[in-house]
Amino acid sequence: MNSDPDPFEQAQRAARQNIPAEANPYQDGSDEHALWAAGHEKVAGERATNESEGT
């Protein structure tokens, strides 16, 4: 079992807790930074869509 934290899942959790994307803890340009950004954007994008639809 891999006990390393998954940056994508960490970012999704952060976005749900309203932690801004600028809080990405990984070095800019790293794979982890990109994964974190993608995870955060996924949740933030879903939220924006839901808000614009009124749900």
C-alpha positions, 0 to 999 in steps of 0.5 A, a space after each residue: 500500500 502506498 502511504 504517500 499523499 495523492 496531490 490530486 485528492 489533497 487538492 480536491 479536499 482543499 477546494 471543498 474546504 474553500 482553500 484557494 488554488 494559490 495554496 498549492 504546496 508543491 513546487 511550481 513546474 513539478 508533476 505534483 504541482 500540476 496534479 494538485 492544480 488539476 484536482 483543485 480545478 475539478 472541484 472548483 469547476 464543478 462548484 462554479 457550474 452548480 452555482 451558475 445553474 442555481 443548484 
